[in-house]
Amino acid sequence: MNCNSIGEQVAQVLSTLPEWNCLEEFVTTFQVRWLQLGQSLQQQLVQQKIEETEAQYRGARTKRKKRYYTPLGEMVVWRRVYPFCDGYQVQVDLQLGLPQKKWLAPVLELACALGVSSEFPNAHKLFQQWTGIELTEKTLANQVEATGNQLQVIELDNPLRQDKESEETPLAPKIERTERIYVGVDGVMTPLNQQQGYKEAKVGVIFWEKDHQKNQEKRGMIRHREYLATLKSRGEFRNQVSQLYQLVVGQQTPKTVVIGDGAHWIWEMAQEQFPGAVEILDFFHLSEYVWAVAKEAYPFQEAVQKDWVKQQQQFLKKSEWKQVLSNCTKFRSNKKDLKEAIARLERYLTNNQTRIDYQRYLRNGLMIGSGVVESSNRRVVTQRLKQAGMHWSIAGAEGVMALRAAYLSSSNRWSSIWSSRSQSGVS
């Protein structure tokens, strides 16, 4: 195909554009025609290159069709099959670097970005609208889920390489050694299909103290953070946390603060992987236990509940947790649910008494939670995997949350994944 031929096809498309008096109508029509032209020219050019390359070979037995999903739509090409000592081979695939699978990296990235951001029916609709590629919703969902599982393995087995000219990893900015880094860990139940019930997704968030920005309402926001999420075992999760932590800190030795709820495995992980770290029981979770007592003590009295909880939170922030328990004993009631709520709060405080010195934490400028970890659960898992009526296979949920964790992280993890796939030809 020469330049004159391409020019003629372009001119033909331009000549067939209808008259218009609305910009949106013109742009939409032009986009469709231009996409069709691009798809056609792309297919012609690739097929021409294949045939030029195959002209040097002899002894072809047959032809095989291959489909590719490209940013310009579906492309179909034909390649010849040649006999070899160990069977048959499509020789041009190796010489021209034609991928084995049909999904090219930019298209697969779009499908995954849509699939982790929205429900699959909507993602499918937008994907077809923007690419013109006809496929079923199930095909899209399966590809997104499978890719998430594949990329999770790739990211863990082949982490972002350290720059040879620098001691810093791509995720680790240069900071003072006295800087603090936070590791937040929590779990959220995820609905499974085929009557399997629920399985706990373990979610982690890692961020530097300098990226915690307070606004006028005193509610902080984290400007840059790294997420991870998995349904796999606690051991697997610990390995993922450790690896992501090393990517973030690089060669630096910051002070580490671990925030989590009362789950024993979280603190076992903290003591094993972050010895010497400050351990803080998430204030958000602790407050839920206080609220449970208030609701049983003052049923149907929301204003009273709120005032009582606020008072107990003030005691907790002064590290006067025993005073909170003393206040609970003042309730003169034989109500079973109230007694159980008080017992749960007492047990929670007692088991975590080494992690609730909130007065010291606040005096030293440390975060005490306030929903930071809880918001990670919501962003990574709940908003995508726990919408009404949703149920997942274990592999499907694992793939989507792994992709979503990378997608929502602030670093270049997401773009690096697709860049490496594009460069390697993996699809």
C-alpha positions, 0 to 999 in steps of 0.5 A: 500500500502506497501513500497515494492509496492511503490518500485516496481512501482518506479523501473518499471518507471526507467526501462522504461526510454528510452536511451538518449544522451541529458540531456534536453530530459532525464529531460523532459521525466523523469519529465513526468514519475515521475509526472505520478508516483507521481499522481498515488501513491498519489491517491492510498495512499489517497484512501487507507486511505479513505477505512481504515477509512470507515471500522469502519462505517456501513450502507453506501448507495452509493459512491461519486466521488471527484476530487482534483487539486493537485501539482501532477495533478488531483486526483480522490477518492471515498467516501461512503455516510452514512444516518444521521438524517438530511439527508446524509453525507460523514463522511470521509470528516470530519474525514480526513479533505478533502476539499469541493472544488477541488482546493488545495491551492498550485495549486490555488496559482500557477494558480493565480500567472500565471493569474495575471502575464500574459494573460489568454491564456498564463497562461492556457498553462503554468498551464497545462504544469506544472501541467498536469491538463486538464481544459479550459482557461475559467475555469482558468480565472473564478477561478483566478477572483473569488479567487481575490474577495474572498481573498480581502474580507478575507484580509480586514475582517481578516487582518494579525494578530499582533504578540502576543509577539511584538507590530509590525505587520508583515508589520511594521519594527521598525523605528525611530518615525521621519521616514516618510511614503508616501501614493500615490493615483491615478486612472486609467481607466479600460476597461469593457466588454459588451459595459460598457465603462470604470470604474476608478480603484483606486490605492494606494501605501504605502512605507517608506521614507527609502525605497526610493533609489536614483541611479546615474541618480537621478531617485529613486526606491522604494525597498519595497512598498505595493499596493492596487487597486479596482474598488469599491467606493471611500468609500471602497477604503478609508477603504482599504487604512486606513487598509493597512496603519495601517498594515504597520505602526503598533503602530508607529506614523510616519510623513505621506506624501500624494501624489496625483493628483488634484482629490478632493476626494483624498484630502478629504480622506487625510484630513479625515484619515491623519490629519496633513499630508503633502499634495503634488500635484504629480509633474508628473501630474502637468507637464502633464498640462504644456506639454499640453500648450507647445504642443498647443503653439509650435505645431510640434516643439518638441525641443522647447516644451521640452525647454519651459516645462523644464523652467516652471518645474524649476520655479515650483520647486522654488515654483514660480507657478505664474511666470509660469502663467505669462509666459503663458500670453505671448502667443499672440494667439486666438487659442481656444485649447491653451487658454483652455490648459492655463485655465486648467493649471491655474485652476489646480495650483490655486485649489492646491496652498496649495500643490505645495510648491515644493521648501520647499518640496525639501529643506526638502528632500520630494519626490514630485512624479516624476511618483512614483504613476503613476508607481503604476498604470502601474504595478498593473493595466495597464500592466495586465488589459489594454493590446490590446483588453482586456475587463473585467467584473467588478468582473473579473477586481476587482479580478485580480487587488486585487490579483495583488496588493498583488502579487506585494507588497514587504511584506508577504501578498501574501504568508500569504494568501496562508499559511492561506488557506492551514492551514484552508483547504479553497480552 
